[in-house]
């Protein structure tokens, strides 16, 4: 038996804000990597924020 999950507007808004925060963080990481301020490898998960 599976239970239905109900996400209210406030929770959906919270999830969206977190996804935007993750995207901005990765964009900043890429910027710093391009400026050679981050060494090694950088693998971005652009578009996978909801996962």
Backbone torsions as a table, in degrees:
resi	resn	phi	psi	omega
1	UNK	NA	132.6	178.8
2	UNK	-111.6	139.3	179.3
3	UNK	-93.0	143.3	176.2
4	UNK	-76.6	140.8	177.9
5	UNK	-105.0	128.7	178.6
6	UNK	-115.3	119.7	177.4
7	UNK	-106.3	121.8	179.6
8	UNK	-81.4	171.8	-176.0
9	UNK	-58.3	-42.8	-178.4
10	UNK	-62.5	-41.2	179.7
11	UNK	-68.7	-41.4	177.1
12	UNK	-60.8	-41.7	178.5
13	UNK	-63.6	-40.7	176.8
14	UNK	-60.9	-45.2	179.5
15	UNK	-61.8	-42.3	178.7
16	UNK	-62.2	-44.0	179.5
17	UNK	-62.7	-38.1	177.8
18	UNK	-66.5	-40.4	178.3
19	UNK	-64.5	-39.2	177.4
20	UNK	-66.2	-40.0	178.3
21	UNK	-62.5	-43.0	178.7
22	UNK	-62.6	-44.5	179.9
23	UNK	-61.4	-44.2	179.8
24	UNK	-63.8	-38.9	178.0
25	UNK	-60.9	-46.4	-179.5
26	UNK	-66.7	-36.3	176.6
27	UNK	-62.5	-40.6	178.2
28	UNK	-67.3	-39.8	176.4
29	UNK	-59.4	-43.2	179.3
30	UNK	-63.3	-42.2	178.5
31	UNK	-60.7	-44.6	179.7
32	UNK	-68.8	-35.2	177.4
33	UNK	-65.1	-43.3	179.1
34	UNK	-63.7	-32.9	178.6
35	UNK	-84.3	5.5	179.9
36	UNK	59.9	32.7	175.5
37	UNK	-94.4	-13.2	173.1
38	UNK	-116.8	126.2	-177.6
39	UNK	-100.2	164.3	177.7
40	UNK	89.0	-142.9	-177.9
41	UNK	-106.2	151.0	177.0
42	UNK	-135.6	117.1	176.9
43	UNK	-115.9	116.7	-178.2
44	UNK	-94.7	148.6	178.6
45	UNK	-111.1	48.4	-179.6
46	UNK	-55.5	123.3	-179.9
47	UNK	90.9	-1.2	-178.5
48	UNK	-108.6	17.0	-175.0
49	UNK	-60.1	-34.4	-176.4
50	UNK	-74.1	-17.7	-179.9
51	UNK	-72.8	NA	NA
